[in-house]
Structure formats: structure tokens, C-alpha cells
Amino acid sequence: MKISMLMLAVIALLNACTPKAEKKQEEEIRVENIKTAVLETQEIARKIDFSTTLEPYNKVMVAPTMAGRIDKIHVEVGSKVQANQLLVEMDKTTYLQTKVSFDNLAVDFQRISTLYNSGNIAQQTYDQTKAQYESLKTNVQNLERNTFLRAPFSGVIAAKNYENGELYAGTPILLLVDMANLKAHINIPESYYPSIKEGMNVAITSDVFTDKEFKGIIEIVSPVIDATTHTFQVQIKISNAGGVLRPGMFARIGVDFDKINAKVVPYQAVLKLQGSNERYVYVNNNGVAKRVKVQMGKRYDDKIEILSDELKEGDQLVVVGQARLVDGVKVNVVNE
């Protein structure tokens, strides 16, 4: 009876151990097919996109400095104008009257100057006439600028607020904008301040023209850091010779920072440990999967920079099949 009980106990123990033994045996013979890529250090440029709104490089409100009637507006909204082109004529009455007085005084001043040079007129008379001449000349020039309003630069008329014959009452008559060049302002984190220099080239893209990339140059770098946002402002000049871009458009400014040597891998090769923020990759270690903890750096489209002291150039990084792996499982490389 004792022998029978002992045999039953042995059989029960063997039955209990068999599943574990079988599982262990299965793990020992388990082989996962994978694809790998050789880990290399690459020279990359740290590129970051900043969102912004495009602005005209130059814009000016066309208006006189004094009230008056508008005789004629020579342009409409959308008109392309050249520098110094006549845009608006104001009422000329005061200008013409003053111009006549100046022309008469100019004749007198020429006569007095001749007499003064020959010693036939007193210094005081000459000085008084000269002062009157210079004062009236300045007055005429000022009236001319405010009667005949001209374009200070080439551009496009963006707004018109009056019609011919109306009285100018303070609101600008026209808005002139420069379309050949645009500008944009972006705020960059202070950590990048040493890398940003005036004269750096940048790339501009727009959702409106997805197949085009425009060129710009960093023109002004703010000398101060905003104490609240810890950013600094940069002004960018954008060439728009074709007139494709428009002020007010949304755009992205791509800035390439210093080039660095970094380990860059396909983004999907990096896995996340469930329940934590720990990231890791698998490498093929002589036919066995080895899990290596990594830190994530900058992302570049479908690739990402990884940081790890355990990884070195030449390691076989698992890029396909990594989601099925566990540390220590055997692997079979099936690269095509």
C-alpha cells in the first residue's frame, strides 16, 4: 500500500513538471525571423519647422500730412506701380499760388545775388532775401510732396479708401505693399541662440503650394531673450520675385541648425516598454535578440536619433519583426 501511494506521488509530480519543461523546451527552440540594418553614424542637420504668417516686406499708407480735397486717384486695388510713380493728386490751389510766389522771389534773389557779388548791395539785404528764398523753397517742396503723392517703392496697391473729389479726413488714401519681397517673424527657443546667425538660409513651404519650396534668409536676430517664453525673435526676408506668395499666408520656416554626427534609425525600430516611458531597440547578437535601452533624440521624418552607450557602429539593428521579440530569443536574419 505504501509503495502504491509513493508511485502515485511520483506520477503526479512528473505530470506537474511536464508543462513547464515543455514550455522551456519550446522557448529554447523558438526562432523568430527578422530583418536587420547595419547601425551607422550619419551626419545630419538639425532641422526644425516654425509656423508663421507672411507679411509684406515694405508697406506704406499713402496720405498727405494735411487735409484737402482729392482731385484724382490714378490707381485701383491690384494696380502694380513703380517707385516714384504718381498715385494721387490733391487740390493744387495752395501749391500753385505758393509756387508762383517762389518763382518771383527766385528771380529777385538771383538779381540781389548778382548785386551782392559785385559789392553793390548791403550784406543785410542779401541775408534777408536769402532767408526768405530758402524758407519759401522748403514750403513749396513740402506742398509739392503733399499735393502729388508718389510711390516710395515699387509694389502693389492693396487698399483704396477714397474716390475722386472726396475730402481727405485722416484715413490713408491708399495702402501700398511690396510684393517682390516678403518677411516673416518666428520665435526660436533660447537653446538654439548660439546656432542662429544673420545671413543663414532657410526654406519656406506653404500648404497652398505643396510642391514648391521658397528661399529665405535670416536678416535680423533679436539681441534679447524673452524672459517669459525664453525665446528670441528672428526676422526672415523672403524673395518673391514671381509673386506667388501673398502677405497673410500661413507658412512654415525650416531652419537647419548645426550638423552633427548621430545614430539615426527607422522610427518603427524603437519600441516602448508597456507601462513606462522607457524606449528600447533589439540588436542581433550572434543569432540571439538583445534588448538595448535607448533615449530618443530629434525626429527627422520617418527616422529618429537614438542615444545609447551600448550601441556602436556595425551593430545589426532589428528593423522588421522586433515587435515579436523578447530578450534572449533566437533569431534568423532573412534580409533580401
CORZIUR-V705173 format. One line per field, one symbol per residue. ss: DSSP state (a for helix, b for strand, c for the rest). burial: # if it has 16 or more other C-alpha atoms within 10 Angstrom, else .. A space follows every 10 residues. Layout:
ss->???
burial->???
This chain:
ss->caaaaaaaaa aaaaaaaaaa aaaaaaaaac bbbbbbbbcc bbbbbbbbbb bbbcbbccbb bbcccccbbb bbbccccccb bccccbbbbb ccaaaaaaaa aaaaaaaaaa aaaaaaaccc ccaaaaaaaa aaaaaaaaaa aaaaaaabbb ccccbbbbbb ccccccbbcc cccbbbbccc bbbbbbbbba aaaaaccccc bbbbbccccc cccbbbbbbb bccccccccc bbbbbbbbbc cccccccccb bbbbbbbbbb bbbbbbaaac bbccccccbb bbbbbccbbb bbbbbbbbbb ccbbbbbccc cccccbbbbb caaacccccb bbbccc
burial->.......... .......... .......... ##.####.## #..#..#.#. #########. .###...### ###.#....# #....##### ##..#..##. .#..##..#. .##..#.... .....#..## ..#..##..# ..##.##### ########## .#.....#.. .######### ########.. ..#..#.... ######.... ...######. #...#..... ########## ....#.#..# #######... .######.## #.......## ####...### #.##.#..## ...###.... #...###### ##..#...## ###...
